[in-house]
């Protein structure tokens, strides 16, 4: 295809020029749904994706170990987003897609950074995929690593944002994400790792599940060994710190979560942590994850998405609906602003 050939030649230009051209052309690409033969994502309004696990003994070498089909009946394992603890949702959003509530399906900053790393530093091109892109790829497309599939994924992600909205996209993602060998969705994962429904997940348990997402089979080693590996401990701690920066947690809540062991750990002693002070909180360098109202249609932000600045005047804070409880004034970071009015997650 001429479009694919065009993009292949762009990446051969100097890094700064090529990344600027690609990111600048993305909005045009998003409008090429018909040319790229993109499926209609509106089907997810009335149907549910169901993951079918393929055991290693039955999978072909090198093939993916799952397939996804759509059905009208809600699967028994499906969890409505309102039935998932806000702390767990916040942990996964700040870990997987910090700008989720601010971008239009793709994150120009992450794409620009990925291209720069590839062209200037010679690194393998990383995905830079948003939560929306992951849903698009897993539900509607293949796992092939080529330019055509990536362009279709981008166009489909933008279309999904237009017809589905953030709430439905996030609900689908949380119900199909792989969180262990043959474990798909936050409902089965909550019961497998913590023997509880997702509505009762704590911030640290949500951070543990978020830590698994890049490579669930590999990183679930911590669960198998009944102790957090050094990587898992550092990652969980970092996610909890991000949650405090985004004001999903107060400093007091973060310190409590850092100190308490997970239920599957052999060592159930309280962990000593360094108590941080409000002034030690770092100001966010990107828009903080802030959900939109469930029934509110997607709208164009007044600033470029992913610009690193608050969108439409949104202050760097999670809304009260996501704060459990709302932090007292004497615990709030000095550089923080008042949270937004309550919205429905």
C-alpha positions as CSV (number, residue, x, y, z in Angstrom):
1,X,0.0,0.0,0.0
2,X,1.2,3.5,-0.8
3,X,0.3,4.8,2.7
4,X,2.5,2.1,4.3
5,X,5.4,2.9,1.9
6,X,5.0,6.6,2.7
7,X,5.4,6.0,6.5
8,X,8.3,3.6,6.0
9,X,10.2,6.4,4.2
10,X,9.3,9.0,6.7
11,X,11.1,7.1,9.5
12,X,14.3,7.3,7.5
13,X,14.4,11.1,7.8
14,X,16.3,12.7,10.7
15,X,14.7,11.8,14.1
16,X,13.3,15.2,15.0
17,X,11.8,15.7,11.5
18,X,10.4,12.2,11.2
19,X,8.8,12.2,14.6
20,X,7.2,15.6,14.0
21,X,5.8,14.5,10.7
22,X,4.4,11.3,12.0
23,X,2.7,12.8,15.0
24,X,1.4,15.7,12.9
25,X,-0.1,13.3,10.4
26,X,-1.8,11.1,13.0
27,X,-5.1,13.1,13.0
28,X,-5.3,12.7,9.2
29,X,-4.6,9.0,9.5
30,X,-7.4,8.6,12.0
31,X,-9.8,9.8,9.4
32,X,-8.8,7.0,7.0
33,X,-11.0,4.3,8.6
34,X,-12.7,3.4,5.3
35,X,-9.4,3.2,3.3
36,X,-7.8,1.1,6.0
37,X,-10.8,-1.2,6.2
38,X,-11.3,-0.6,10.0
39,X,-14.1,-2.6,11.7
40,X,-16.9,-0.7,13.3
41,X,-16.3,-0.6,17.1
42,X,-19.9,0.4,17.8
43,X,-20.6,-3.3,18.2
44,X,-19.1,-3.1,21.7
45,X,-22.1,-1.0,22.8
46,X,-24.3,-4.1,22.7
47,X,-21.9,-7.0,22.7
48,X,-19.2,-8.3,25.1
49,X,-15.8,-9.6,24.1
50,X,-15.0,-13.1,25.5
51,X,-11.4,-14.3,25.8
52,X,-10.8,-18.0,25.0
53,X,-7.5,-19.2,26.4
54,X,-5.4,-21.6,24.3
55,X,-3.2,-23.8,26.6
56,X,0.5,-24.1,25.5
57,X,-0.1,-27.7,24.6
58,X,-2.7,-26.8,22.0
59,X,-1.2,-23.5,20.7
60,X,0.9,-23.4,17.6
61,X,4.5,-22.4,18.2
62,X,4.9,-18.6,18.0
63,X,1.1,-18.0,18.0
64,X,-0.9,-16.0,20.6
65,X,-2.4,-18.0,23.4
66,X,-5.9,-16.6,23.2
67,X,-8.7,-15.7,20.8
68,X,-11.5,-13.2,21.4
69,X,-15.1,-13.5,20.2
70,X,-18.1,-11.2,20.7
71,X,-21.4,-12.2,22.2
72,X,-24.6,-10.5,23.2
73,X,-25.0,-12.1,26.6
74,X,-22.9,-10.7,29.4
75,X,-20.2,-13.3,30.4
76,X,-20.4,-14.7,33.9
77,X,-16.9,-13.3,34.7
78,X,-17.7,-9.8,33.5
79,X,-17.4,-7.0,36.0
80,X,-19.1,-3.6,35.5
81,X,-16.7,-0.8,36.1
82,X,-18.8,0.5,39.0
83,X,-18.1,-2.8,40.8
84,X,-14.3,-2.4,40.7
85,X,-12.7,-0.5,43.5
86,X,-11.7,3.0,42.6
87,X,-8.2,2.4,44.0
88,X,-7.6,-0.6,41.7
89,X,-8.9,1.3,38.6
90,X,-6.6,4.3,39.5
91,X,-3.6,2.0,40.0
92,X,-4.0,0.5,36.5
93,X,-4.7,3.8,34.8
94,X,-1.7,5.6,36.2
95,X,0.5,2.6,35.4
96,X,-0.7,1.8,31.9
97,X,-1.9,5.0,30.4
98,X,-1.4,8.1,32.6
99,X,-3.0,10.4,30.0
100,X,-6.0,8.1,29.3
101,X,-8.6,10.6,30.3
102,X,-7.0,13.4,28.2
103,X,-6.0,11.8,24.8
104,X,-8.2,11.0,21.8
105,X,-7.2,7.4,21.5
106,X,-3.5,7.8,21.1
107,X,-0.8,9.6,23.0
108,X,1.3,11.8,20.7
109,X,4.0,12.4,23.4
110,X,4.6,8.6,23.8
111,X,4.6,8.0,20.1
112,X,7.1,10.9,19.6
113,X,9.3,9.5,22.4
114,X,9.2,5.9,21.0
115,X,10.3,7.2,17.6
116,X,13.1,9.2,19.1
117,X,14.4,6.2,21.0
118,X,14.2,4.1,17.9
119,X,16.0,6.5,15.6
120,X,18.4,8.3,17.9
121,X,19.3,5.6,20.3
122,X,18.8,2.5,18.2
123,X,16.4,0.8,20.6
124,X,13.7,-1.6,19.4
125,X,10.5,0.4,18.7
126,X,8.3,0.0,21.7
127,X,4.5,0.0,21.3
128,X,3.6,3.3,23.0
129,X,0.1,1.9,23.0
130,X,-2.7,3.5,25.0
131,X,-5.4,1.5,26.8
132,X,-7.7,2.3,23.8
133,X,-5.2,1.0,21.3
134,X,-4.7,-2.2,23.3
135,X,-8.5,-2.8,23.2
136,X,-8.6,-2.1,19.5
137,X,-5.8,-4.5,18.8
138,X,-6.9,-7.3,21.0
139,X,-10.6,-7.2,20.1
140,X,-10.6,-6.4,16.5
141,X,-7.1,-6.8,15.0
142,X,-4.2,-9.2,14.9
143,X,-1.0,-9.2,16.9
144,X,1.1,-8.7,13.7
145,X,3.9,-6.2,14.1
146,X,3.8,-4.2,10.8
147,X,3.0,-0.7,9.7
148,X,-0.4,-1.5,8.3
149,X,-1.7,-3.1,11.5
150,X,-0.4,-0.2,13.5
151,X,-2.1,2.4,11.3
152,X,-5.4,0.4,11.4
153,X,-5.0,0.3,15.2
154,X,-4.6,4.1,15.5
155,X,-7.5,4.8,13.2
156,X,-9.7,2.3,15.1
157,X,-8.6,3.7,18.5
158,X,-9.8,7.2,17.5
159,X,-13.1,5.8,16.2
160,X,-13.6,3.9,19.5
161,X,-13.2,7.1,21.5
162,X,-15.8,8.8,19.4
163,X,-18.5,6.0,19.6
164,X,-17.8,4.3,22.9
165,X,-16.4,6.8,25.3
166,X,-13.8,6.4,28.1
167,X,-16.0,4.4,30.5
168,X,-16.9,1.6,28.1
169,X,-13.4,1.4,26.7
170,X,-11.9,1.1,30.2
171,X,-14.5,-1.5,31.3
172,X,-13.7,-3.6,28.3
173,X,-10.0,-3.3,28.9
174,X,-10.3,-4.4,32.6
175,X,-12.3,-7.4,31.6
176,X,-10.0,-8.7,28.9
177,X,-6.5,-7.8,30.2
178,X,-4.3,-10.8,30.7
179,X,-3.2,-11.0,34.4
180,X,-1.7,-14.5,34.6
181,X,-1.5,-17.9,32.9
182,X,-5.0,-18.3,31.5
183,X,-6.3,-15.5,33.7
184,X,-8.2,-12.7,31.8
185,X,-10.0,-9.9,33.5
186,X,-9.8,-8.2,36.8
187,X,-12.7,-10.3,38.3
188,X,-10.9,-13.7,37.9
189,X,-7.6,-12.1,38.8
190,X,-8.9,-10.6,42.1
191,X,-10.2,-14.0,43.2
192,X,-7.2,-15.9,42.1
193,X,-4.5,-13.7,43.7
194,X,-6.4,-12.2,46.7
195,X,-9.6,-14.4,47.1
196,X,-11.9,-11.4,47.0
197,X,-14.2,-9.6,44.6
198,X,-12.7,-6.7,42.6
199,X,-14.9,-4.2,44.6
200,X,-12.7,-5.0,47.7
201,X,-9.3,-4.6,46.1
202,X,-6.9,-2.2,47.9
203,X,-4.6,0.3,46.3
204,X,-1.6,-2.0,46.8
205,X,-3.5,-5.0,45.4
206,X,-4.4,-2.9,42.4
207,X,-0.8,-1.8,42.0
208,X,0.3,-5.5,42.1
209,X,-2.2,-6.3,39.3
210,X,-0.9,-3.3,37.3
211,X,2.6,-4.5,37.8
212,X,1.7,-7.8,36.1
213,X,0.3,-6.3,32.9
214,X,3.4,-5.9,30.8
215,X,4.3,-9.7,31.2
216,X,1.8,-11.5,33.5
217,X,3.3,-15.0,33.2
218,X,6.8,-13.7,34.0
219,X,5.9,-11.2,36.7
220,X,3.5,-13.5,38.5
221,X,6.7,-15.1,39.9
222,X,6.1,-13.1,43.0
223,X,2.8,-14.8,43.6
224,X,4.3,-18.3,43.0
225,X,7.2,-17.6,45.4
226,X,4.9,-15.9,47.9
227,X,7.1,-12.8,48.1
228,X,7.6,-9.7,46.0
229,X,10.7,-9.8,43.9
230,X,12.9,-6.7,43.9
231,X,11.4,-5.6,40.5
232,X,7.8,-6.2,41.7
233,X,8.4,-4.3,45.0
234,X,10.0,-1.3,43.2
235,X,7.2,-1.2,40.6
236,X,4.4,-1.5,43.1
237,X,6.0,1.3,45.2
238,X,6.3,3.5,42.1
239,X,2.6,3.0,41.2
240,X,1.5,3.9,44.7
241,X,3.6,7.0,44.5
242,X,2.0,7.9,41.2
243,X,-1.4,7.4,42.8
244,X,-0.5,9.9,45.5
245,X,0.7,12.4,42.9
246,X,-2.6,12.0,41.0
247,X,-4.4,12.3,44.4
248,X,-6.1,8.9,44.2
249,X,-4.4,8.5,47.6
250,X,-3.3,10.8,50.4
251,X,0.2,10.6,51.8
252,X,-1.1,8.8,54.8
253,X,-2.9,6.3,52.7
254,X,0.2,5.8,50.6
255,X,2.4,5.1,53.6
256,X,-0.1,2.6,55.0
257,X,-0.3,0.8,51.6
258,X,3.5,0.7,51.3
259,X,4.0,-0.8,54.7
260,X,1.3,-3.5,54.6
261,X,2.2,-6.9,53.1
262,X,0.0,-8.5,50.4
263,X,-2.2,-11.4,51.6
264,X,-0.2,-14.0,49.7
265,X,3.2,-13.1,51.1
266,X,4.8,-15.5,53.5
267,X,6.2,-12.6,55.6
268,X,3.3,-10.8,57.1
269,X,5.3,-8.3,59.1
270,X,4.6,-4.6,58.6
271,X,7.3,-3.1,56.4
272,X,9.1,0.0,57.6
273,X,8.9,2.9,55.2
274,X,10.3,6.4,55.1
275,X,7.4,8.7,55.9
276,X,7.2,11.4,53.2
277,X,6.0,15.0,53.8
278,X,3.6,16.9,51.6
279,X,6.3,19.1,50.2
280,X,8.2,16.1,49.0
281,X,5.4,15.3,46.5
282,X,6.6,15.9,42.9
283,X,4.3,17.9,40.7
284,X,3.0,15.9,37.8
285,X,4.6,16.5,34.4
286,X,1.6,15.2,32.5
287,X,-2.2,15.7,32.9
288,X,-3.4,13.7,35.9
289,X,-5.9,10.9,35.1
290,X,-9.4,12.4,35.6
291,X,-12.4,10.5,34.4
292,X,-15.2,12.0,32.3
293,X,-18.9,11.5,33.1
294,X,-20.2,8.2,31.9
295,X,-23.0,9.6,29.7
296,X,-20.9,12.5,28.4
297,X,-19.9,12.2,24.7
298,X,-16.3,12.5,23.7
299,X,-15.4,16.1,22.9
300,X,-12.3,17.7,21.5
301,X,-10.0,19.2,24.1
302,X,-9.1,22.8,23.8
303,X,-5.4,22.0,23.9
304,X,-3.4,19.4,22.0
305,X,-3.9,16.1,23.7
306,X,-0.8,14.7,25.5
307,X,0.7,18.2,25.7
308,X,1.7,17.8,29.3
309,X,-0.6,20.5,30.4
310,X,-4.1,20.3,32.1
311,X,-6.8,19.9,29.5
312,X,-9.8,22.4,29.5
313,X,-8.6,23.8,32.8
314,X,-8.6,20.5,34.6
315,X,-6.5,20.9,37.7
316,X,-3.8,18.3,38.6
317,X,-6.1,16.3,40.9
318,X,-8.4,13.3,40.7
319,X,-12.1,14.2,41.3
320,X,-13.7,13.6,44.7
321,X,-15.6,10.5,43.3
322,X,-12.2,8.8,43.0
323,X,-10.8,10.0,46.4
324,X,-11.7,7.6,49.2
325,X,-11.8,9.5,51.5
326,X,-11.3,13.0,50.3
327,X,-7.9,14.2,51.8
328,X,-8.1,16.7,54.6
329,X,-6.7,20.1,53.8
330,X,-3.7,19.6,56.1
331,X,-2.8,16.4,54.2
332,X,-3.2,17.8,50.7
333,X,0.0,18.7,48.8
334,X,0.9,22.4,49.0
335,X,0.9,22.7,45.2
336,X,-2.4,20.9,44.7
337,X,-5.7,22.5,43.8
338,X,-9.2,21.6,44.9
339,X,-10.6,18.4,43.4
340,X,-13.3,18.6,40.8
341,X,-17.0,18.1,41.5
342,X,-17.9,14.4,41.9
343,X,-18.3,12.5,38.6
344,X,-19.5,9.0,37.8
345,X,-16.8,6.6,37.1
